[in-house]
Amino acid sequence: MSVIWHQQTHGVPIRKAKSERTIALLFLAFVVVITLLLAAYLALVADNVRLSREIWQIEQDLMAAERETQTVASECARLSSIPVLQERSTQLGYQPANQVEYLSLGAP
């Protein structure tokens, strides 16, 4: 019997192949786990970027609404001033009161 036949049939190369297969499977498992972790991390980063963009857009909308509110508030204050109200009342035909009469009511 030859040495090659003896090694192939009595397990010397088979044990070596089993250990190499085990190492290869462990390496493959390691690569799969690392790939899954990287995929989860990239999904998390993508979600974080999406949320950051949405927050930025909401902040921009809020600032635009605040600017509009300030503009409307200043216009309201301008239109509510006494000189503007007096001018508008005269345009509508109202006259200043020359004599004021008070009405006194009795207690119920």
Backbone atoms as SQL, in Angstrom:
CREATE TABLE atoms (id INTEGER PRIMARY KEY, chain TEXT, resi INTEGER, resn TEXT, atom TEXT, x REAL, y REAL, z REAL);
INSERT INTO atoms VALUES
  (1, 'A', 1, 'MET', 'N', 0.822, -1.176, 0.000),
  (2, 'A', 1, 'MET', 'CA', 0.000, 0.000, 0.000),
  (3, 'A', 1, 'MET', 'C', 0.872, 1.248, 0.000),
  (4, 'A', 2, 'SER', 'N', 0.374, 2.205, -0.729),
  (5, 'A', 2, 'SER', 'CA', 1.185, 3.411, -0.854),
  (6, 'A', 2, 'SER', 'C', 0.907, 4.363, 0.304),
  (7, 'A', 3, 'VAL', 'N', 1.777, 5.292, 0.462),
  (8, 'A', 3, 'VAL', 'CA', 1.648, 6.280, 1.535),
  (9, 'A', 3, 'VAL', 'C', 0.463, 7.195, 1.262),
  (10, 'A', 4, 'ILE', 'N', 0.209, 7.530, 0.037),
  (11, 'A', 4, 'ILE', 'CA', -0.900, 8.406, -0.314),
  (12, 'A', 4, 'ILE', 'C', -2.221, 7.731, 0.027),
  (13, 'A', 5, 'TRP', 'N', -2.348, 6.458, -0.333),
  (14, 'A', 5, 'TRP', 'CA', -3.580, 5.754, -0.011),
  (15, 'A', 5, 'TRP', 'C', -3.762, 5.675, 1.494),
  (16, 'A', 6, 'HIS', 'N', -2.681, 5.408, 2.202),
  (17, 'A', 6, 'HIS', 'CA', -2.732, 5.298, 3.649),
  (18, 'A', 6, 'HIS', 'C', -3.163, 6.633, 4.274),
  (19, 'A', 7, 'GLN', 'N', -2.670, 7.772, 3.802),
  (20, 'A', 7, 'GLN', 'CA', -3.047, 9.081, 4.338),
  (21, 'A', 7, 'GLN', 'C', -4.504, 9.417, 4.014),
  (22, 'A', 8, 'GLN', 'N', -4.939, 9.068, 2.824),
  (23, 'A', 8, 'GLN', 'CA', -6.303, 9.402, 2.433),
  (24, 'A', 8, 'GLN', 'C', -7.328, 8.554, 3.179),
  (25, 'A', 9, 'THR', 'N', -6.992, 7.351, 3.480),
  (26, 'A', 9, 'THR', 'CA', -7.952, 6.461, 4.113),
  (27, 'A', 9, 'THR', 'C', -7.864, 6.461, 5.625),
  (28, 'A', 10, 'HIS', 'N', -6.795, 6.892, 6.182),
  (29, 'A', 10, 'HIS', 'CA', -6.652, 6.859, 7.638),
  (30, 'A', 10, 'HIS', 'C', -6.753, 8.229, 8.289),
  (31, 'A', 11, 'GLY', 'N', -7.226, 9.237, 7.603),
  (32, 'A', 11, 'GLY', 'CA', -7.649, 10.483, 8.218),
  (33, 'A', 11, 'GLY', 'C', -6.636, 11.581, 8.390),
  (34, 'A', 12, 'VAL', 'N', -5.409, 11.418, 8.022),
  (35, 'A', 12, 'VAL', 'CA', -4.469, 12.515, 8.224),
  (36, 'A', 12, 'VAL', 'C', -4.862, 13.710, 7.371),
  (37, 'A', 13, 'PRO', 'N', -5.081, 13.606, 6.079),
  (38, 'A', 13, 'PRO', 'CA', -5.503, 14.773, 5.318),
  (39, 'A', 13, 'PRO', 'C', -6.956, 15.160, 5.614),
  (40, 'A', 14, 'ILE', 'N', -7.786, 14.178, 6.007),
  (41, 'A', 14, 'ILE', 'CA', -9.174, 14.476, 6.292),
  (42, 'A', 14, 'ILE', 'C', -9.267, 15.395, 7.507),
  (43, 'A', 15, 'ARG', 'N', -8.492, 15.161, 8.529),
  (44, 'A', 15, 'ARG', 'CA', -8.488, 16.028, 9.714),
  (45, 'A', 15, 'ARG', 'C', -8.029, 17.436, 9.337),
  (46, 'A', 16, 'LYS', 'N', -7.012, 17.503, 8.492),
  (47, 'A', 16, 'LYS', 'CA', -6.527, 18.808, 8.059),
  (48, 'A', 16, 'LYS', 'C', -7.619, 19.526, 7.257),
  (49, 'A', 17, 'ALA', 'N', -8.317, 18.807, 6.408),
  (50, 'A', 17, 'ALA', 'CA', -9.388, 19.399, 5.615),
  (51, 'A', 17, 'ALA', 'C', -10.535, 19.852, 6.517),
  (52, 'A', 18, 'LYS', 'N', -10.845, 19.074, 7.555),
  (53, 'A', 18, 'LYS', 'CA', -11.901, 19.467, 8.484),
  (54, 'A', 18, 'LYS', 'C', -11.531, 20.740, 9.221),
  (55, 'A', 19, 'SER', 'N', -10.306, 20.869, 9.647),
  (56, 'A', 19, 'SER', 'CA', -9.898, 22.080, 10.361),
  (57, 'A', 19, 'SER', 'C', -9.889, 23.275, 9.415),
  (58, 'A', 20, 'GLU', 'N', -9.464, 23.045, 8.170),
  (59, 'A', 20, 'GLU', 'CA', -9.489, 24.134, 7.202),
  (60, 'A', 20, 'GLU', 'C', -10.934, 24.524, 6.874),
  (61, 'A', 21, 'ARG', 'N', -11.829, 23.555, 6.783),
  (62, 'A', 21, 'ARG', 'CA', -13.234, 23.833, 6.518),
  (63, 'A', 21, 'ARG', 'C', -13.843, 24.594, 7.698),
  (64, 'A', 22, 'THR', 'N', -13.482, 24.209, 8.919),
  (65, 'A', 22, 'THR', 'CA', -13.984, 24.902, 10.106),
  (66, 'A', 22, 'THR', 'C', -13.499, 26.350, 10.129),
  (67, 'A', 23, 'ILE', 'N', -12.231, 26.558, 9.816),
  (68, 'A', 23, 'ILE', 'CA', -11.683, 27.917, 9.774),
  (69, 'A', 23, 'ILE', 'C', -12.379, 28.721, 8.682),
  (70, 'A', 24, 'ALA', 'N', -12.605, 28.101, 7.528),
  (71, 'A', 24, 'ALA', 'CA', -13.286, 28.795, 6.438),
  (72, 'A', 24, 'ALA', 'C', -14.719, 29.149, 6.831),
  (73, 'A', 25, 'LEU', 'N', -15.419, 28.250, 7.510),
  (74, 'A', 25, 'LEU', 'CA', -16.786, 28.533, 7.948),
  (75, 'A', 25, 'LEU', 'C', -16.809, 29.638, 9.004),
  (76, 'A', 26, 'LEU', 'N', -15.847, 29.606, 9.916),
  (77, 'A', 26, 'LEU', 'CA', -15.763, 30.674, 10.915),
  (78, 'A', 26, 'LEU', 'C', -15.479, 32.017, 10.255),
  (79, 'A', 27, 'PHE', 'N', -14.575, 32.013, 9.283),
  (80, 'A', 27, 'PHE', 'CA', -14.268, 33.243, 8.561),
  (81, 'A', 27, 'PHE', 'C', -15.506, 33.734, 7.802),
  (82, 'A', 28, 'LEU', 'N', -16.221, 32.803, 7.157),
  (83, 'A', 28, 'LEU', 'CA', -17.439, 33.173, 6.444),
  (84, 'A', 28, 'LEU', 'C', -18.489, 33.738, 7.410),
  (85, 'A', 29, 'ALA', 'N', -18.642, 33.115, 8.576),
  (86, 'A', 29, 'ALA', 'CA', -19.582, 33.606, 9.577),
  (87, 'A', 29, 'ALA', 'C', -19.169, 35.004, 10.051),
  (88, 'A', 30, 'PHE', 'N', -17.883, 35.215, 10.245),
  (89, 'A', 30, 'PHE', 'CA', -17.370, 36.519, 10.649),
  (90, 'A', 30, 'PHE', 'C', -17.680, 37.571, 9.584),
  (91, 'A', 31, 'VAL', 'N', -17.455, 37.225, 8.325),
  (92, 'A', 31, 'VAL', 'CA', -17.726, 38.157, 7.232),
  (93, 'A', 31, 'VAL', 'C', -19.225, 38.464, 7.157),
  (94, 'A', 32, 'VAL', 'N', -20.058, 37.456, 7.337),
  (95, 'A', 32, 'VAL', 'CA', -21.510, 37.671, 7.298),
  (96, 'A', 32, 'VAL', 'C', -21.941, 38.578, 8.444),
  (97, 'A', 33, 'VAL', 'N', -21.435, 38.343, 9.634),
  (98, 'A', 33, 'VAL', 'CA', -21.796, 39.168, 10.791),
  (99, 'A', 33, 'VAL', 'C', -21.333, 40.609, 10.576),
  (100, 'A', 34, 'ILE', 'N', -20.117, 40.789, 10.111),
  (101, 'A', 34, 'ILE', 'CA', -19.604, 42.139, 9.851),
  (102, 'A', 34, 'ILE', 'C', -20.444, 42.821, 8.778),
  (103, 'A', 35, 'THR', 'N', -20.824, 42.087, 7.735),
  (104, 'A', 35, 'THR', 'CA', -21.658, 42.657, 6.669),
  (105, 'A', 35, 'THR', 'C', -23.023, 43.086, 7.207),
  (106, 'A', 36, 'LEU', 'N', -23.617, 42.256, 8.039),
  (107, 'A', 36, 'LEU', 'CA', -24.909, 42.609, 8.628),
  (108, 'A', 36, 'LEU', 'C', -24.793, 43.834, 9.532),
  (109, 'A', 37, 'LEU', 'N', -23.729, 43.893, 10.316),
  (110, 'A', 37, 'LEU', 'CA', -23.524, 45.051, 11.180),
  (111, 'A', 37, 'LEU', 'C', -23.312, 46.322, 10.360),
  (112, 'A', 38, 'LEU', 'N', -22.538, 46.226, 9.293),
  (113, 'A', 38, 'LEU', 'CA', -22.326, 47.390, 8.430),
  (114, 'A', 38, 'LEU', 'C', -23.619, 47.810, 7.741),
  (115, 'A', 39, 'ALA', 'N', -24.412, 46.855, 7.310),
  (116, 'A', 39, 'ALA', 'CA', -25.693, 47.183, 6.681),
  (117, 'A', 39, 'ALA', 'C', -26.615, 47.877, 7.685),
  (118, 'A', 40, 'ALA', 'N', -26.656, 47.386, 8.908),
  (119, 'A', 40, 'ALA', 'CA', -27.479, 48.013, 9.943),
  (120, 'A', 40, 'ALA', 'C', -26.974, 49.423, 10.250),
  (121, 'A', 41, 'TYR', 'N', -25.655, 49.588, 10.302),
  (122, 'A', 41, 'TYR', 'CA', -25.071, 50.901, 10.560),
  (123, 'A', 41, 'TYR', 'C', -25.401, 51.870, 9.423),
  (124, 'A', 42, 'LEU', 'N', -25.264, 51.419, 8.184),
  (125, 'A', 42, 'LEU', 'CA', -25.585, 52.278, 7.046),
  (126, 'A', 42, 'LEU', 'C', -27.061, 52.645, 7.016),
  (127, 'A', 43, 'ALA', 'N', -27.925, 51.714, 7.380),
  (128, 'A', 43, 'ALA', 'CA', -29.359, 52.022, 7.460),
  (129, 'A', 43, 'ALA', 'C', -29.609, 53.068, 8.540),
  (130, 'A', 44, 'LEU', 'N', -28.927, 52.940, 9.669),
  (131, 'A', 44, 'LEU', 'CA', -29.066, 53.912, 10.754),
  (132, 'A', 44, 'LEU', 'C', -28.570, 55.286, 10.323),
  (133, 'A', 45, 'VAL', 'N', -27.446, 55.324, 9.639),
  (134, 'A', 45, 'VAL', 'CA', -26.898, 56.601, 9.163),
  (135, 'A', 45, 'VAL', 'C', -27.843, 57.232, 8.141),
  (136, 'A', 46, 'ALA', 'N', -28.373, 56.431, 7.234),
  (137, 'A', 46, 'ALA', 'CA', -29.304, 56.958, 6.236),
  (138, 'A', 46, 'ALA', 'C', -30.560, 57.510, 6.896),
  (139, 'A', 47, 'ASP', 'N', -31.067, 56.825, 7.894),
  (140, 'A', 47, 'ASP', 'CA', -32.245, 57.302, 8.611),
  (141, 'A', 47, 'ASP', 'C', -31.919, 58.588, 9.371),
  (142, 'A', 48, 'ASN', 'N', -30.737, 58.658, 9.951),
  (143, 'A', 48, 'ASN', 'CA', -30.310, 59.856, 10.662),
  (144, 'A', 48, 'ASN', 'C', -30.211, 61.048, 9.711),
  (145, 'A', 49, 'VAL', 'N', -29.665, 60.821, 8.519),
  (146, 'A', 49, 'VAL', 'CA', -29.556, 61.898, 7.535),
  (147, 'A', 49, 'VAL', 'C', -30.944, 62.358, 7.102),
  (148, 'A', 50, 'ARG', 'N', -31.859, 61.416, 6.875),
  (149, 'A', 50, 'ARG', 'CA', -33.225, 61.768, 6.476),
  (150, 'A', 50, 'ARG', 'C', -33.907, 62.593, 7.561),
  (151, 'A', 51, 'LEU', 'N', -33.771, 62.157, 8.810),
  (152, 'A', 51, 'LEU', 'CA', -34.382, 62.900, 9.918),
  (153, 'A', 51, 'LEU', 'C', -33.759, 64.285, 10.080),
  (154, 'A', 52, 'SER', 'N', -32.458, 64.383, 9.900),
  (155, 'A', 52, 'SER', 'CA', -31.790, 65.682, 9.998),
  (156, 'A', 52, 'SER', 'C', -32.292, 66.629, 8.921),
  (157, 'A', 53, 'ARG', 'N', -32.476, 66.112, 7.719),
  (158, 'A', 53, 'ARG', 'CA', -33.004, 66.946, 6.629),
  (159, 'A', 53, 'ARG', 'C', -34.428, 67.394, 6.933),
  (160, 'A', 54, 'GLU', 'N', -35.253, 66.504, 7.457),
  (161, 'A', 54, 'GLU', 'CA', -36.616, 66.881, 7.808),
  (162, 'A', 54, 'GLU', 'C', -36.635, 67.937, 8.914),
  (163, 'A', 55, 'ILE', 'N', -35.785, 67.784, 9.900),
  (164, 'A', 55, 'ILE', 'CA', -35.704, 68.765, 10.993),
  (165, 'A', 55, 'ILE', 'C', -35.257, 70.115, 10.453),
  (166, 'A', 56, 'TRP', 'N', -34.268, 70.097, 9.556),
  (167, 'A', 56, 'TRP', 'CA', -33.788, 71.346, 8.966),
  (168, 'A', 56, 'TRP', 'C', -34.916, 72.020, 8.186),
  (169, 'A', 57, 'GLN', 'N', -35.677, 71.240, 7.425),
  (170, 'A', 57, 'GLN', 'CA', -36.789, 71.796, 6.647),
  (171, 'A', 57, 'GLN', 'C', -37.867, 72.364, 7.573),
  (172, 'A', 58, 'ILE', 'N', -38.153, 71.672, 8.656),
  (173, 'A', 58, 'ILE', 'CA', -39.153, 72.165, 9.617),
  (174, 'A', 58, 'ILE', 'C', -38.669, 73.465, 10.263),
  (175, 'A', 59, 'GLU', 'N', -37.374, 73.535, 10.579),
  (176, 'A', 59, 'GLU', 'CA', -36.830, 74.770, 11.153),
  (177, 'A', 59, 'GLU', 'C', -36.936, 75.920, 10.150),
  (178, 'A', 60, 'GLN', 'N', -36.672, 75.646, 8.871),
  (179, 'A', 60, 'GLN', 'CA', -36.794, 76.677, 7.849),
  (180, 'A', 60, 'GLN', 'C', -38.246, 77.152, 7.735),
  (181, 'A', 61, 'ASP', 'N', -39.186, 76.213, 7.757),
  (182, 'A', 61, 'ASP', 'CA', -40.606, 76.569, 7.709),
  (183, 'A', 61, 'ASP', 'C', -41.005, 77.385, 8.931),
  (184, 'A', 62, 'LEU', 'N', -40.493, 77.008, 10.094),
  (185, 'A', 62, 'LEU', 'CA', -40.788, 77.745, 11.325),
  (186, 'A', 62, 'LEU', 'C', -40.261, 79.175, 11.250),
  (187, 'A', 63, 'MET', 'N', -39.039, 79.342, 10.752),
  (188, 'A', 63, 'MET', 'CA', -38.479, 80.690, 10.631),
  (189, 'A', 63, 'MET', 'C', -39.279, 81.532, 9.641),
  (190, 'A', 64, 'ALA', 'N', -39.729, 80.925, 8.542),
  (191, 'A', 64, 'ALA', 'CA', -40.552, 81.662, 7.574),
  (192, 'A', 64, 'ALA', 'C', -41.879, 82.064, 8.206),
  (193, 'A', 65, 'ALA', 'N', -42.474, 81.160, 8.990),
  (194, 'A', 65, 'ALA', 'CA', -43.738, 81.484, 9.662),
  (195, 'A', 65, 'ALA', 'C', -43.539, 82.584, 10.703),
  (196, 'A', 66, 'GLU', 'N', -42.419, 82.557, 11.409),
  (197, 'A', 66, 'GLU', 'CA', -42.145, 83.613, 12.395),
  (198, 'A', 66, 'GLU', 'C', -41.954, 84.960, 11.710),
  (199, 'A', 67, 'ARG', 'N', -41.252, 84.971, 10.560),
  (200, 'A', 67, 'ARG', 'CA', -41.091, 86.222, 9.824),
  (201, 'A', 67, 'ARG', 'C', -42.442, 86.761, 9.359),
  (202, 'A', 68, 'GLU', 'N', -43.294, 85.875, 8.859),
  (203, 'A', 68, 'GLU', 'CA', -44.621, 86.284, 8.418),
  (204, 'A', 68, 'GLU', 'C', -45.451, 86.789, 9.590),
  (205, 'A', 69, 'THR', 'N', -45.352, 86.137, 10.736),
  (206, 'A', 69, 'THR', 'CA', -46.080, 86.567, 11.930),
  (207, 'A', 69, 'THR', 'C', -45.621, 87.956, 12.367),
  (208, 'A', 70, 'GLN', 'N', -44.313, 88.187, 12.329),
  (209, 'A', 70, 'GLN', 'CA', -43.796, 89.501, 12.703),
  (210, 'A', 70, 'GLN', 'C', -44.266, 90.578, 11.723),
  (211, 'A', 71, 'THR', 'N', -44.307, 90.229, 10.446),
  (212, 'A', 71, 'THR', 'CA', -44.784, 91.189, 9.452),
  (213, 'A', 71, 'THR', 'C', -46.247, 91.521, 9.687),
  (214, 'A', 72, 'VAL', 'N', -47.056, 90.493, 9.925),
  (215, 'A', 72, 'VAL', 'CA', -48.487, 90.716, 10.177),
  (216, 'A', 72, 'VAL', 'C', -48.681, 91.492, 11.477),
  (217, 'A', 73, 'ALA', 'N', -47.914, 91.203, 12.513),
  (218, 'A', 73, 'ALA', 'CA', -48.043, 91.911, 13.789),
  (219, 'A', 73, 'ALA', 'C', -47.672, 93.385, 13.634),
  (220, 'A', 74, 'SER', 'N', -46.617, 93.668, 12.882),
  (221, 'A', 74, 'SER', 'CA', -46.241, 95.076, 12.692),
  (222, 'A', 74, 'SER', 'C', -47.280, 95.808, 11.840),
  (223, 'A', 75, 'GLU', 'N', -47.843, 95.140, 10.828),
  (224, 'A', 75, 'GLU', 'CA', -48.900, 95.752, 10.019),
  (225, 'A', 75, 'GLU', 'C', -50.145, 96.000, 10.861),
  (226, 'A', 76, 'CYS', 'N', -50.485, 95.055, 11.734),
  (227, 'A', 76, 'CYS', 'CA', -51.627, 95.217, 12.635),
  (228, 'A', 76, 'CYS', 'C', -51.394, 96.391, 13.593),
  (229, 'A', 77, 'ALA', 'N', -50.184, 96.495, 14.121),
  (230, 'A', 77, 'ALA', 'CA', -49.873, 97.607, 15.020),
  (231, 'A', 77, 'ALA', 'C', -49.946, 98.935, 14.276),
  (232, 'A', 78, 'ARG', 'N', -49.475, 98.974, 13.037),
  (233, 'A', 78, 'ARG', 'CA', -49.523, 100.212, 12.261),
  (234, 'A', 78, 'ARG', 'C', -50.972, 100.612, 11.986),
  (235, 'A', 79, 'LEU', 'N', -51.807, 99.625, 11.602),
  (236, 'A', 79, 'LEU', 'CA', -53.205, 99.929, 11.291),
  (237, 'A', 79, 'LEU', 'C', -54.029, 100.239, 12.539),
  (238, 'A', 80, 'SER', 'N', -53.562, 99.820, 13.696),
  (239, 'A', 80, 'SER', 'CA', -54.291, 100.068, 14.945),
  (240, 'A', 80, 'SER', 'C', -53.855, 101.350, 15.635),
  (241, 'A', 81, 'SER', 'N', -52.918, 102.067, 15.047),
  (242, 'A', 81, 'SER', 'CA', -52.464, 103.302, 15.700),
  (243, 'A', 81, 'SER', 'C', -53.564, 104.366, 15.626),
  (244, 'A', 82, 'ILE', 'N', -53.555, 105.290, 16.575),
  (245, 'A', 82, 'ILE', 'CA', -54.597, 106.317, 16.696),
  (246, 'A', 82, 'ILE', 'C', -54.674, 107.190, 15.444),
  (247, 'A', 83, 'PRO', 'N', -53.555, 107.694, 14.915),
  (248, 'A', 83, 'PRO', 'CA', -53.678, 108.554, 13.726),
  (249, 'A', 83, 'PRO', 'C', -54.292, 107.819, 12.526),
  (250, 'A', 84, 'VAL', 'N', -53.955, 106.577, 12.324),
  (251, 'A', 84, 'VAL', 'CA', -54.511, 105.819, 11.210),
  (252, 'A', 84, 'VAL', 'C', -55.989, 105.569, 11.429),
  (253, 'A', 85, 'LEU', 'N', -56.385, 105.240, 12.664),
  (254, 'A', 85, 'LEU', 'CA', -57.798, 105.021, 12.962),
  (255, 'A', 85, 'LEU', 'C', -58.613, 106.305, 12.797),
  (256, 'A', 86, 'GLN', 'N', -58.042, 107.452, 13.212),
  (257, 'A', 86, 'GLN', 'CA', -58.748, 108.726, 13.044),
  (258, 'A', 86, 'GLN', 'C', -58.928, 109.047, 11.561),
  (259, 'A', 87, 'GLU', 'N', -57.911, 108.853, 10.780),
  (260, 'A', 87, 'GLU', 'CA', -57.983, 109.114, 9.345),
  (261, 'A', 87, 'GLU', 'C', -58.999, 108.188, 8.681),
  (262, 'A', 88, 'ARG', 'N', -59.002, 106.964, 9.068),
  (263, 'A', 88, 'ARG', 'CA', -59.930, 106.003, 8.478),
  (264, 'A', 88, 'ARG', 'C', -61.377, 106.318, 8.866),
  (265, 'A', 89, 'SER', 'N', -61.585, 106.725, 10.100),
  (266, 'A', 89, 'SER', 'CA', -62.952, 107.062, 10.533),
  (267, 'A', 89, 'SER', 'C', -63.469, 108.282, 9.786),
  (268, 'A', 90, 'THR', 'N', -62.616, 109.269, 9.529),
  (269, 'A', 90, 'THR', 'CA', -63.063, 110.435, 8.758),
  (270, 'A', 90, 'THR', 'C', -63.333, 110.040, 7.315),
  (271, 'A', 91, 'GLN', 'N', -62.586, 109.102, 6.750),
  (272, 'A', 91, 'GLN', 'CA', -62.849, 108.621, 5.390),
  (273, 'A', 91, 'GLN', 'C', -64.191, 107.896, 5.324),
  (274, 'A', 92, 'LEU', 'N', -64.579, 107.247, 6.406),
  (275, 'A', 92, 'LEU', 'CA', -65.848, 106.529, 6.443),
  (276, 'A', 92, 'LEU', 'C', -67.026, 107.449, 6.758),
  (277, 'A', 93, 'GLY', 'N', -66.745, 108.704, 7.052),
  (278, 'A', 93, 'GLY', 'CA', -67.821, 109.671, 7.278),
  (279, 'A', 93, 'GLY', 'C', -68.125, 109.950, 8.730),
  (280, 'A', 94, 'TYR', 'N', -67.360, 109.470, 9.637),
  (281, 'A', 94, 'TYR', 'CA', -67.591, 109.759, 11.055),
  (282, 'A', 94, 'TYR', 'C', -67.007, 111.139, 11.376),
  (283, 'A', 95, 'GLN', 'N', -67.656, 111.816, 12.323),
  (284, 'A', 95, 'GLN', 'CA', -67.204, 113.139, 12.758),
  (285, 'A', 95, 'GLN', 'C', -66.828, 113.051, 14.233),
  (286, 'A', 96, 'PRO', 'N', -65.886, 113.881, 14.663),
  (287, 'A', 96, 'PRO', 'CA', -65.566, 113.897, 16.088),
  (288, 'A', 96, 'PRO', 'C', -66.763, 114.408, 16.900),
  (289, 'A', 97, 'ALA', 'N', -66.928, 113.893, 18.082),
  (290, 'A', 97, 'ALA', 'CA', -68.062, 114.285, 18.938),
  (291, 'A', 97, 'ALA', 'C', -67.808, 115.665, 19.511),
  (292, 'A', 98, 'ASN', 'N', -68.808, 116.556, 19.370),
  (293, 'A', 98, 'ASN', 'CA', -68.677, 117.905, 19.934),
  (294, 'A', 98, 'ASN', 'C', -69.184, 117.937, 21.372),
  (295, 'A', 99, 'GLN', 'N', -70.222, 117.183, 21.635),
  (296, 'A', 99, 'GLN', 'CA', -70.805, 117.176, 22.972),
  (297, 'A', 99, 'GLN', 'C', -71.017, 115.711, 23.362),
  (298, 'A', 100, 'VAL', 'N', -70.603, 115.371, 24.557),
  (299, 'A', 100, 'VAL', 'CA', -70.725, 114.002, 25.042),
  (300, 'A', 100, 'VAL', 'C', -71.797, 113.975, 26.112),
  (301, 'A', 101, 'GLU', 'N', -72.757, 113.082, 25.984),
  (302, 'A', 101, 'GLU', 'CA', -73.794, 112.927, 26.987),
  (303, 'A', 101, 'GLU', 'C', -73.632, 111.565, 27.636),
  (304, 'A', 102, 'TYR', 'N', -73.703, 111.567, 28.953),
  (305, 'A', 102, 'TYR', 'CA', -73.578, 110.331, 29.700),
  (306, 'A', 102, 'TYR', 'C', -74.944, 109.883, 30.178),
  (307, 'A', 103, 'LEU', 'N', -75.163, 108.612, 30.202),
  (308, 'A', 103, 'LEU', 'CA', -76.415, 108.048, 30.644),
  (309, 'A', 103, 'LEU', 'C', -76.165, 107.373, 31.995),
  (310, 'A', 104, 'SER', 'N', -76.907, 107.733, 33.006),
  (311, 'A', 104, 'SER', 'CA', -76.724, 107.105, 34.301),
  (312, 'A', 104, 'SER', 'C', -77.814, 106.078, 34.512),
  (313, 'A', 105, 'LEU', 'N', -77.451, 104.940, 34.948),
  (314, 'A', 105, 'LEU', 'CA', -78.371, 103.839, 35.175),
  (315, 'A', 105, 'LEU', 'C', -78.502, 103.634, 36.676),
  (316, 'A', 106, 'GLY', 'N', -79.689, 103.322, 37.099),
  (317, 'A', 106, 'GLY', 'CA', -79.900, 103.034, 38.496),
  (318, 'A', 106, 'GLY', 'C', -79.444, 101.636, 38.840),
  (319, 'A', 107, 'ALA', 'N', -79.237, 101.402, 40.093),
  (320, 'A', 107, 'ALA', 'CA', -78.800, 100.080, 40.546),
  (321, 'A', 107, 'ALA', 'C', -79.979, 99.108, 40.427),
  (322, 'A', 108, 'PRO', 'N', -79.787, 97.892, 40.036),
  (323, 'A', 108, 'PRO', 'CA', -80.897, 96.947, 39.893),
  (324, 'A', 108, 'PRO', 'C', -81.517, 96.496, 41.186);
